[in-house]
C-alpha cells in the first residue's frame, strides 16, 4: 500500500507536518522565508486565483502564499530570525551594566544619556537595515529609497523598537525623554506579531505620496495595495475582525506623531550619516 501523503499546498509528496500542515519541503521553506522576510507579493495575473500545483507552484508567489494561509499554515510558528541578536545582546548588556544597584532610578546624567543615545542609535541602524531588506522596498532605486527613508525613518524606529526582541526599556528610560517613552509605549500596545509588523512596515515604506516621480508613484501604489490586501487577509484568517482596523489606526498615529517626535531632536545630527551607510 502506498504511503504517499500529498502536500496540502501544491499536491507534491509531503515530507511531514510543517507549521501545522502536512506539506512538502519546498512549500515549507517558501512559507518560512516569506514570513521571516515579511514578503508582500502581488499576483502576476492581478486576480488572485492562479493555479498552485507541483508544476506551477513557483509561478505566482502571491497565490502560493495565500494558499499556504488558506490551508492553515501558522505564521506564528515560524521562529523569528535572530540575525542581529548578538549585537542586541551586547547592546542590552552594556546598558544593563550602567544601571545602578538601587531600585530608585536617579535622574539621568549627561554621561548616561550619551551612552543610551549611542545604544539607541545602533538600534536605529539595525531597524533601517531590516527595512532596507524589505522585499518590495529593495526593488526601488537608491535615490527613491533615500527619499523615503528621510521622511519615515522615525516611524520605522518606533514600530520596530517597540516590538524589540529584547527589553530595551532601560535604554528608553535612560534617555530621559518622556515623549519618546510614551511613543514607544503606545506602539507596543499594538502587540503585532512578526507578519503584522512586516506588512505594516511595507505600508510605511511604500506610500505613493513619497514618490520622486509619476512612475514611482504607480509602483509604490501597487506595493502598498498588495501589503494592505495581505494584511487584511492575514487578520481575517485569525478571525479577529477588529484587528485590521486597530493596526491601521496604530499606523495613522505613528504618522501623525512623526511631526512632533522626540526622535527628530535626538537623531537629527546623525540620521543623514546613518542613511549613507545603508
N, C-alpha and C positions, 0 to 999 in steps of 0.2 A: 504493500500500500504506500502511496506517495506521501511524503511528509511536507509537501510543498505548502508554504504559507505565503499568501500574497501581501505585498506592501499596500497598506491602506491608501497611500497617496497615488502611486503610479502603477501598481499591479505587478511590479517586479518581485523577485524572490526576497522575502523578508528575512532579515538577519536577527530578528527578535524584537522585543519592545524597546522603543526609544521615546522618551518624553511622553510616556503613557499610551503610545500607539504602536502596533506592530507595523514595522516599515523596513525598507532596505537601508543599507549604509549610505547610499547616495542621497536619499531624501532626508535621512537623519542629519548628515553633515550639512546639507543645504539649509535645513531649518536652524540648526545651531549657529551657523555662520550668519544667517540673516538676522537672527535675534541679537547676537553679540554686536554686530555692526549697526544694528538699527536700520537695516536697509528699507528704503521706501521705493518700491517698484511701481512702474506704470505698465499697464497691459499693452503688449505690442499691437494688439488688434483694436484697442481702445474700448472694448465691450466687456471684458472680464469673464469670458466663458471659453477660453482656449482649452483644447483637449490636453489632459495631463496623463500620459501613459509612458511606458518604458521607452518607446522610441522618440517621444516628443516632450519629455519632461523638462528638457533644457531650453525649449523654445521660448517660453514665457515665464520668467521668474515670478512675475506678479501673480499669475493664476496658480502657479505651483505653490507659492507661499500661502495664498488664500485657501488652497486645497488642504495644506497642512493644518491650518487653523480649523477648517471645516470638519476634518475627521477627528479633531480633538487633541492635537499635539499641544502640549503645555509649555508655553513660553517661560513661565516662572521656574520650570525645572531646569532650564538651561543656566548653567553656572556662569555668572558674570565674569568676563575676562579680568584678570588681575595684572595686566601688563605693568602699570606704573606702581604696583603695590609696594615694592621695595623702597621706592622713592617716598611714597606716602608714609610708610612706617618710619623711615628715617626722619622725615619732617615732623611727624607726630611725636616721636620720642624726644626730638630736640626741643619741641615746645613744652613737653611734659617735664623735662629736666629743669625748665625755668620756673615751674610752678612752685610757690612757697609751701613749706610743710604745714602751715596753719590753714584752717578751713576758711577763715575770713579772707576774702580776696582784697588786697590793698589796691589803691589807685595805681594804674599802670604808670611806670616810669618811662621817660623818653627812650631809655635803652631797651626796655622790654617791648615797648611799642614798635621800635625799629625792627626788633627780632621777629615779632609776629607779622609785621608788614612784609618782611622778606619771605617768610614762610607762605603767606597768602599769595604773594607774587609768584612763587613757584607753583602753587596750586592753580593759579590763573593760567600759567603757561601750559600745564597739563590739560586743563579744561579746553583751551583753544586748540591744542594739538588733537585732542579727541574730536572736537568739532570739525577740524580740517579734514579728518578721515571720513566724515560723513559721506556716504556713497554718492549721493546726488551733488552735494556741495563740491566734492573732489573733482567733478567733471567740469567745473567752471574755470575760466582763465584766472590767473593770479590777480589781475587788475580788478576783476569783479569780486573775487574773494576778499581782497583787501578793503574794497569799498563797503562790503557788508560787515566785515569784522569791526571796522572803525565805528560802526553805529551800534552793533548788537553785542559787543564783547561783554558788557556788564550783565546782560540778560543770561548769556551762556554761563558766566561765572556763578551767578546766583542760583540758577537752575541746577547746575552740577554740584556746586559746593554744598547746597542744602541737602543733597542726597549722597554725600561723600561716603565711601565705604568704611571710613574710619571716623571716629568722633573728633571733629576739629573745632568744637565749641570753645575750647581753651584759646585757640588762635583768634577766634572772633572776639571773645571777651577781652583778650589781651590788647586788641587794638583800641579799646576804649571808645568805640563808636557805636552808640545806641541805635542809630538809624540803620547801620549795616546789620547789626544783630537782629533788628526787627524784620528786615528784608529777608534774611536767611531763614528766620523762624517761620514767617508766613509762607515762603516757598516750600519749606519742609513739611508743612501741614498737608500738602498735596499727596504726599506719600506715594509718589509714582513708582511703578516698577520699571525694570530695565527697558522693556519695549516702549512703554509710555514715554519715558524720558527721551528715547531716541526719536520717536515721532514728533514730540514737542520741540526737540532741538532742530529737526528738519523744518518745522513751521517757523521757527525763529530765523533760521538761516536763509530760507527761500521766499522771502517777501518780494513780490514783484515791484513794489514801490522803491526798492533799493537797487533796481537795475540801472546800469550805466548807459543802456541804450534800449531801443524798442525790441531788438532781437532777444536780449537777455530778459526783458520783461515777460515775453512769451515763455521762455524756458523756465524761469523762476515760478511763473504762474502754474505751469504744468507740474513742476516738482511739488509745489505747495498743495495743489489739489490732490495729488497722489498720496501725500503724507496725511492729509485731512481724511481722505477716504479710508486709508489703512487704520488710522486711529479710531475712526468711528466703527469700523468693522470689528476691531480688536475689543473695544469696550462693550460692544453689543454681544460678542461671543461670551464675555464674562457675565452676561445677564445683569449688568449694573447700568440701568437705563439713565441714571443721572450723571454717571461718571464722565461721559464725553463733554457735557456742559460744564462740569466742575473744572476739568482740565483746561478748557478754552478760556474760562473766566480767570483761572490762575495765570495763563499766558498773557491775558489782557492786563492784569495787574502788574506783571513783570515789565511789560512795555510802557505802561504809564509811569511806573516808578523809575524808569531809566533816566528820565529827565531831571530828577532831583536826587539821584542815587549818590550815596556817600562814596561809592567806589570812584566816581568821577574825580573827586578831590584826591583820593588815596593814590590812584594809579595814573593820573593824568600825565605825569612826567616819565612813566616807564612803558605804558601800553604801546606807544608807537614803536619803541625799540623791540618790544616783545614780538610784535607783528612782523618785524623784519626778519626775525629768526625762524619763523614757522615755515 
